[in-house]
Amino acid sequence: MAAMGRAVHSDGPPPHILDDWLAADLAGVEGRAILDNMRANVTPDRLQAFQAWTAVRTRFVEDFVESAVAAGVRQYVVLGAGLDSFAYRHAELLERLTIFEVDHPFSQAWKRRRLDELHITLPHNVVFAAVDFETQSLLDALKASGFALDQRAVLSWIGVTMYLAREAIDATLASIVSCAPGTRIALTYDQPPDVLSDKARALLADVSGTAAKYGEPFVSLFRQDEIERLLIEHGFDSVTHFGADEAVSRYFGATDVGMADVQRLVTAVVPKSSPAA
Ligand SMILES: C[S@@+](CC[C@H](N)C(=O)[O-])C[C@H]1O[C@@H](n2cnc3c(N)ncnc32)[C@H](O)[C@@H]1O
């Protein structure tokens, strides 16, 4: 669903803020079937808002990672990587960056099969780590994959928290905050219906309904103050927020792309005084 959002944005009319030229191929016939299902059941204005946001969150993360690399970070962990194609579209960064793609074993095996079928050469510094956040420790998996715990990292965790029970989110945040001070994360969370506009509430129902149909119900939603409190309680600092309004002013200028504020981004940093410091 997310990859097809990026594909439609990338192939659709301007303005373009992301060129994910691999997304449609990676998603394949299964992605096309999900898109057809959404087109049949979701109004065009809400579908447009969904597609614009999938492009925004990926573009935001790519900017976030590039700025971390410019600041000397050499490890990027893509949590719940799904069909994220950063590693295959950014050859220029791979001499300076090791990318750890972390995902549920089923999703990761599916993606690896698609990469294979598409004859995409795996960059030598892409490391795959299969982890079920509900039952396994991210930290253990990272350690086993050669991740340097004493070196700063940048992590993304987009389009995932809504699928996880609160305990799994807590356990994963606890793993992340024990990474080296200066480690930074960008993650998304979905907001509950009571804080949403009518359009956003309808889009939340569309997207969560589609996900539930494919066996992945939304189970954790947060308000902005709740996600900030959670990150602070875990020991993160420098929390910043980014949603539809910020996306319009940063990426789309005067163009009205009909954003809805269902899902938002938040970033945070592991401080020097974190438990690991
Ligand atoms: C909507 S996709 C987002 C993928 C990608 N981050 C993106 O933005 O395109 C959700 C991802 O969360 C992962 N996920 C869901 N539950 C998980 C779990 N319990 N453990 C690990 N990954 C999980 C899925 O495997 C899938 O890759």
The ligand as an SDF file (V2000), in Angstrom:
LIG
                    3D

 27 29  0  0  0  0  0  0  0  0999 V2000
    3.0880   -0.0430    5.8350 C   0  0  0  0  0  0  0  0  0  0  0  0
    4.5660   -0.9660    5.8010 S   0  0  0  0  0  0  0  0  0  0  0  0
    5.7490    0.3550    5.8270 C   0  0  0  0  0  0  0  0  0  0  0  0
    6.9980   -0.0380    5.1390 C   0  0  0  0  0  0  0  0  0  0  0  0
    8.0110    1.0710    4.9120 C   0  0  0  0  0  0  0  0  0  0  0  0
    8.5590    1.5830    6.1470 N   0  0  0  0  0  0  0  0  0  0  0  0
    7.4310    2.1590    4.0660 C   0  0  0  0  0  0  0  0  0  0  0  0
    7.2940    3.2750    4.5410 O   0  0  0  0  0  0  0  0  0  0  0  0
    7.1090    1.8620    2.9270 O   0  0  0  0  0  0  0  0  0  0  0  0
    4.6390   -1.6540    7.4260 C   0  0  0  0  0  0  0  0  0  0  0  0
    5.8820   -2.4310    7.7120 C   0  0  0  0  0  0  0  0  0  0  0  0
    5.8350   -2.7600    9.1120 O   0  0  0  0  0  0  0  0  0  0  0  0
    6.3290   -4.0530    9.2550 C   0  0  0  0  0  0  0  0  0  0  0  0
    5.8340   -4.6570   10.4960 N   0  0  0  0  0  0  0  0  0  0  0  0
    4.5550   -4.7470   10.9190 C   0  0  0  0  0  0  0  0  0  0  0  0
    4.5020   -5.4510   12.0710 N   0  0  0  0  0  0  0  0  0  0  0  0
    5.7760   -5.8120   12.3590 C   0  0  0  0  0  0  0  0  0  0  0  0
    6.3760   -6.5580   13.4010 C   0  0  0  0  0  0  0  0  0  0  0  0
    5.6400   -7.0910   14.3780 N   0  0  0  0  0  0  0  0  0  0  0  0
    7.7060   -6.7410   13.3930 N   0  0  0  0  0  0  0  0  0  0  0  0
    8.4540   -6.2100   12.3920 C   0  0  0  0  0  0  0  0  0  0  0  0
    7.9470   -5.4820   11.3730 N   0  0  0  0  0  0  0  0  0  0  0  0
    6.6200   -5.2980   11.3570 C   0  0  0  0  0  0  0  0  0  0  0  0
    5.8150   -4.8030    8.0550 C   0  0  0  0  0  0  0  0  0  0  0  0
    6.5680   -5.9650    7.8320 O   0  0  0  0  0  0  0  0  0  0  0  0
    5.9760   -3.7560    6.9610 C   0  0  0  0  0  0  0  0  0  0  0  0
    7.2170   -3.8480    6.3360 O   0  0  0  0  0  0  0  0  0  0  0  0
  1  2  1  0
  2  3  1  0
  2 10  1  0
  3  4  1  0
  4  5  1  0
  5  6  1  0
  5  7  1  0
  7  8  2  0
  7  9  1  0
 10 11  1  0
 11 12  1  0
 11 26  1  0
 12 13  1  0
 13 14  1  0
 13 24  1  0
 14 15  1  0
 14 23  1  0
 15 16  2  0
 16 17  1  0
 17 18  1  0
 17 23  2  0
 18 19  1  0
 18 20  2  0
 20 21  1  0
 21 22  2  0
 22 23  1  0
 24 25  1  0
 24 26  1  0
 26 27  1  0
M  CHG  2   2   1   9  -1
M  END
$$$$
